[in-house]
Amino acid sequence: MMDVMCNLCGRDDYTVRYPATGNYVMVGQNHHHPDVDAFSCTHAGYGSHARIVQCKHCGHVYANPCWTADELLAAYTAVKDNTYVAERMGRELTFRKHLQVMEKFTGPASGRTLLDVGAYIGVFVEVALAHGWQACGVEPSAWGAGVAQANGLPVLHGTLDHAELRPMSFDAITMWDVIEHLADPAGEVAKANRLLRPGGWIVVHTMDIGSLAARLMGPRWPWLMDMHIQYFSQRTLAEMLRQQGFDVVWSGAQGRYLRLNYVASRLGGLNRHVGAVAARLVHGLRLGGTAVPVNFGDLFTVYARRPEK
């Protein structure tokens, strides 16, 4: 792991917000390699994280030290996540809702082009295609891209540097739960800007470190995890988008749908006994497959636009 500077303002002047926990409490200069399993989307390793700091100048919160970009890419390339496949129904409901909200800003598809960054197994790409978008995705996980391709979905294996992605070729770019995983989110947002046509939209969804839930829970906030290395607030993400040439149109809380079986498993990641009780209750009532809306106000979406000129 290596010390990193604030990705929002480039400074190296911070206060420690949360000390390192678990495997990150290291002695000397021993290098802690990424645990690939901890980078799966549905991993329940809440509370295990590197030291988390807050920039004294712009307020951005991030993991420091952190792995190199090459180490992170290698981990995400190798990751597999069969739990995500099992949770497909909840994801599909979530993405249908997200698309409905998105089209209030972008307008309906009308055959326009869309790129989903971090598409995983291609659920959002499939939903967008069904609604008339000329949608495709890009995904670093070889497993995730392979599952999508096996289902006939146009998901490229790679990142925004993929050779098949041409400048000014998309009307919308989405990043659902992606930006918090990136070593250089500002750089990736800049790449997205170049791929968008003038007037095109970027949609970014992530956790909100400035939310009431995050402030009240402090070090017990469940999104403090191995895989999360950038912790944006609505203010800091809007500022990064503006720095990279976007006009921010709207930002606000936006939740998701989860099956009750999955909710019980997530509770187990926070507290084993609570999770066991929840699992027995859900199983006993035969409600495991029921999808419910979940919104604690600590997930948000930003809609921003590349200027016409």
N, C-alpha and C positions, 0 to 999 in steps of 0.2 A: 504494500500500500504506500501511497505517496501523499505528501501534503499538497493541497490544491488551493487556488485562489477563488474568490467569489466569482461565479460565472455571470452575474448580473452587472457588477461594476468593476471587476478586475482587481479589487483591493485584496490585501492579505492582512486584515486587521479585524479581529473577531472576538466575541466572547463565547465561552462554552455554554451551550443551552442544555444539552444532556450528555453526560459522560458515556463512554463506551460501556457496553454490557456484554455478557456471555463470552464468546470466543474472541471478542475484540479487546479484552483486557489482556494486553500482551506485555511481555517482558523484553526489554532491549529492542533490537532491530529485527526480530523474527518476522518473517513475511507471512501474512495470513492470506492464503489463496481462496478465491471465491468458492463457496459450496454451491455446485450447480443446482441441486435440489431447491436451495433457498431462493433461486431466481425464477421458479415456476410461478405463474400468475396466481395460482390458488394456494400457494404455500402458507401455512398457518404459523409461521415462526414469529409471532408478535413479541416485541420486547427485546429481541436480539438485534443489535445495531452497532455500527461504528460510532465514534464520537460525533455528535451533531452540534454545529456551531452556528452563530448568527453574525452576519456582517455588521460591523459598527456603523458603516456608512450608508448602506442602502436597505438593510434589514433582511436581506435574503438569508434563508436557512438552508444549510447543506451539510452533508457528511464530509468530515475532514479529520484524518486522511481518508483517501479513497483509492480504489483500484485504478489502474490505467485504462484508457479506452479500449486497448487491445484485449486486456483481461476480461473486461465486461462483455465485449463482443463475443469472445470465446465462450463465456458462460452462457450467454443467451443463444448462441448457435447450437450448443449441446443440450439445452433444456428440453425436457419432455413433460407433458402435463395432462395425463388422462382424466384427472378430476375435472378439468375445464370442459372436456368433451361431455362428461356426465352432467355438467351444469348447463348444457347448451340451451335448454328451454328458458331459463332465467336470463341468459345473455341475449337471446333472440328478442324476448319481450323488452329488455332494456334498450336494445339498439333500435327497435321499432319506435319506441317513445323518443329516443334521442333524434332519430331522423325526422319525426314529425315536428319537433321543436326546431331543428336545424333548418328545415325548409321554410319556416316562418321568416328566416333571415335571407337565405339563399334564393328562395323561390323554388317551385317544383323542378324536377329533374329535367324534363324536356330534352332528354338525350345528352345532357351535359356530362362532363368527365369528372370523376372523383377518384382520389387516391387515399386509401386508408393505410396509415403508417403504423407498424406494429400490429398487423392484421391477425396474427396468431393463426387460428384454423379457418379464418375467413368468414366468420359469422356476420360481421357488419357488411362486408363486401356482398354477401349473398342477399342480405336485406335491402341494400341499396340497389342492386341489380333488379330485384323484384319490383322496386318502385320507379324503375325507368332510368336510373343513372347508368352511364357507361363507367362502371366501377371496377377498380382493380386494387390490389394491395401489395405491400412489401413487408416481409417478415424475416428477421435474422434467425429464428429457430428453424433448423433443418427439418425437425419433426413437424412443427406447426405448418410451415409452408407445404410440406409433403402431404399432410392430411388435407389441406385446402385443395391442392392440385389433384389429389385422388378423388375429390368430390367435384371435380370439373370447374373449380373456381380460379380466376386469374390472379393468383398471388405469387409474386416473385420472391425467391429466396435471396435475402440481402438487406441492404439499408437504403437510405436516400441517395447513396452514391452509386446505385445500380446503373449500369450503362444504358439500360432500356428506358430510363426516365429522362425525358427531354425537357429542356427549359420551356416555360410558358405553355405547357400542354394540359394543365388541369384547371377546372373551374372551382374545385373545392378540395381541400386536404384536411383529413381528420386525424387526430391523435388522441385516441381514447385510452387513458391510463398508460401513457407512454413517457411523457416528458420527465416524470419523476425518476425514471430509470437511467437517464442519459448523463454521460460524463460532461458533454458540452451541449446543453440544450439551446443556448444562444446560436451556436453554429448550425444546429439542425433546423431551427426556425428560419435562419437565413437561407438554408438550402430550400426549404419549403417555399419561401418567397420567390426564389428564382424559378421554381417549377410551376408556380401559379400564373395564370393569365392576368393582365391588369383587370382589377375589379373582382378577382377571385377571392374566395373565403378560406380562412384557416379556422378550424374548430379544435380547441384543446380542452381536454377534461382531465382533472387531477385532484389530489387531496388538498385541503385548505388548512395550512398551518395557522392561519389567522382566525379560524372559526371559533365559535364559542365552545364547541365540543373539544377541540384541541387545547384550548386554554384551560378549560376546567379539568381535563384529564391529565394534562402535563405529561410526565414520563410514562403514564399508563395509556396514552393515546395509542390505539392498536396499529396505526399506520407507521409507527416507528419500527422499521424492519430492515433486514439485510439488503433487500432489493431496492429500497428507496434511498436515493442519494441526493435528491433535490426536493426541498419542501417549500413550495410556493404558497403565498397568500394571493388573494385576488389582486391586491395592489402590485405585488412584485411581478406576477406573471403579466399583467397588463403593461407594466413598464418594460419588460423584456420584449414583448411583442412590438411596442412602439419603437424601441431602439432598433429593431430589425425591419422597420419600414412599414408596419401595419397600422391601420386605424382601428382602434378597439371600439366595437359597436355595443356589446353587451357582455356582462359577466354576472353569474349568479349560481346559487346552489342548485344542484341537479342530482337526484339519487339514482337508484337502480332497482331491478327486480331480482330476488333470490329465492330459490326453493328452500323450504323449511328444513329439509335434510342438510342443506349446505349451511344455513344459518346456525344449526346446532353444531356442526363441525367447526365453524368459526368460533363459536362460544367456547368450544373445547380447547381451542388454541389460546384463549385468554385465561380460562380457568377450567381445569380438568373436571372438577366436580359439577360445576354449573353445566358444562357441556354434556356430561353424562345424563344429568336430569333432563335437560332439553331433548336429548336424543331419545330417551325412553318415552317422554311425553309425545313427541312427534310420531314416533313409531306406533305407540299405543293408539293414537287417534287416527292413524293411517293418513297423515297429512304431509308425509315427506315430499311428495311430488308437487305440492301446492306452491306456486310462486306468489310472493307478496312484495309490495313496494317497500323499500327501505331508504330512508333519508334522514340522517342525523345532522344535516347541514354542513358536513365537513368534506363534501365532494362538490366540485363546482366546474362549470364550463365557461369558456370564454369564446366569443365569436368576434373575429377580427377580419378586416378586409385589406387586400392590397389595393392601394390607390389606383384609380383609372389611368393616371399619368405618372 
